[in-house]
Amino acid sequence: MNSKNTSTAILGAGITGLNTAYALQKKGIDVTIYEKENHAGGVIQTQPQNDWLVEKGPNTMLVRDQQIWDLLDELGLTNQILKPGPEAKKRYIIRNKKLCPAPMSLTDFLKTDLFSTQAKFRLLKEPFIEAPSVDDESIADFIHRRLGSEPLDYAANPFVSGIYAGDPDALSIKHTFGSLFEMEQEFGSITKGFFKRDKKKSSAQKALISFKNGMQSLPNALHKKLEHSIQLNSSVQDISTSKSGWTIRLDSGQQKNHKSVVSTIPPFNLAKIWHSDYSHQPINKLTEISYAPMSVLGLGFKREQINHPLDGFGMLIPEVEPFTLLGGLFSSSLFPNRAPENHALLTCFIGGDRHPKLAGRSTEKLLAEVMPQLRKLLDVDGRPVFQQHAYWPKAIPQYRVGYDEHLAAMDEVEQSNPGFFLAGNYRGGVSVPDCILNGFEAAGRVDKYLNSGITSSP
C-alpha cells in the first residue's frame, strides 16, 4: 500500500489514538499523531516521587479480550504485568458509616449485613416482574424496578459512581450496563438471563492488572513503537477538507494534508477546530455530551497512622451515606512498590456528578474535606506524610438516557464527511480496555475506507 495515498492523521495521543495509530501502522498505513500536550497517554499518568508511585488517572484495567493480551505481548509488557493478591477480591461498601464487605458469592449474599432480610427476599420477586416495552431508561429506574431500593442505594449507586463518577438517575442502563438491559429484553428477567443466556466460554484469560511501573507503562510502550509518528506540543487550530482529502493546520502555521483523519479528542475540543464552513453539521450536537469532573488525591501515611487493616481493593461510598468522598483505593495493598516500607498509599476520588463543585477545590481545601472522613472510616490518625493531587475538569463522559441521539450524530458526522472518523471514550465505553478495542475498531474502518477508493469531499 502506497503510504502517500493512505496518510492518516490521528488527533490526540490518548490510549485510543495511540492504539488506532499502532493498528494502522501494522497495516502499512502512514500515520501522524497530533498531540497538544508534551506527553502521550492522555489521562493515563503515573507519578513516581521518591518511593511513592501514584496514578493520576486509571489505576487498573480489566483485561478479558485476547486482542488486548496479544497487544501487551507485542509491546513487551507481559513480564511487567502485576495482578492484585487474593485480598483484593474484598470490596468494601459503606453502610451505616462503616465498611461492609460486598458479597462476592451467593453464600456471602445470604450472610451479608449490606442488605436487610427484607431486601434479600425482595430479590426473589425479580424473575416475576414484567418487563416493560422501553427503548431506554435510567440505571436507577431499572435497578429499582427489578431489584428494589436497597440494591440501588448500596450496590448500583456506589458501583456507578466508581466507574462513571455519574448519577444513576441520569445515566442510561442501555449504554452503560447493556448486558443487563439485553437480559431483560430477551428473557424478561435478569435472573433468568444469567441462567438461560448462552454463555460462550472465551478462551481469553480474564484478569485485573496494572504494571510494575504503573499504568503509564502502556502508553509509553505504544509511544516507543510510534516514536517517529507522534508530534507532541502540536495544537491543531483548524481541520477542513481539501482536494487530496483533509488539511490540518497547526498553531505553528504549518499545514499538513492527509487522506483520512481519526479524531480521538473530546467533542467539545473538536468543535473548536472544526472548520466554520461546516458549523451546521451535527458536530455541535456532540458538544452536548456531559462530562463529570474529578479530583484524585494520592495520600501517603505511615502504616501506624491507619488502624484499618486495608485488607481489600478499596471502598465505595453510596450517596445515601453522610460522606462527600466517592470512594478510595487501598493502592499499596493492591500492588508492591506503591509506597515506602512501613507506609500506606490511599487513592481518594472526589467530585463526579455527585459533588461537581468539590472537584475543583485546592489541595488544602480537599484535604480539609477528606481527612475527617478518612478518620471516621479508616481510623486514620494525623495528616498525610505525602500527597499528590490531580484535577480533571472533564474526566468521564456521561452516557445519559437518550444517548442514542449522540451516537446518531456521530454516524451522521462520518457519513457526511468521508474519510473522517470519530473514536474515543465517548463512544463504545469509558474503560481503558474499551478504548483499546475502540482503537482496533477505528483502525479497521479507516483501512476499509482507504482500500475502497472513496474520495473525500466537502
Buried (B, 14 or more C-beta within 10 A) or exposed (E): EEEEEBBBBBBBBBBBBBBBBBBBBEBEBBBBBBBBBEBBBBBBBBBEEEEBBBBBBBBBBBBEBEBBBEBBEBBEBEEBBBEBEEBBEBBBBBBEEEBBBBBEEEEEBEEBEBBEEEBBEBBEEBBEBEBEEBEBBBBBBBBBBBBBEBBBBBBBBBBBBBBBBBBBBBBBBBBBBBEBBEBBBEBBBBBBBEEEEEEEEEEBEEBBBBBBBBBBBBBBBBBEBBEEBBBBEBEBBBBBBEEBBBBBBBEEEEEBEBBBBBBBBBBBBBBEBBBEEBEEBBBBBBBEBBBBBBBBBBBBBBBEBBEBEBEBBBBBBBBBBEBBBBBBBBBBBBBEBBBBEEBBBBBBBBBBBBBBEBBBBEEEEBBEBBBEBBEBBBEBEEEBEBBBBBBBEBBBBBBBBEBEEBBEBBEBBBEBBBBBBBBBBBBBBBBBBBBBBBBBBBBBBBBEBBEEEEEBEE
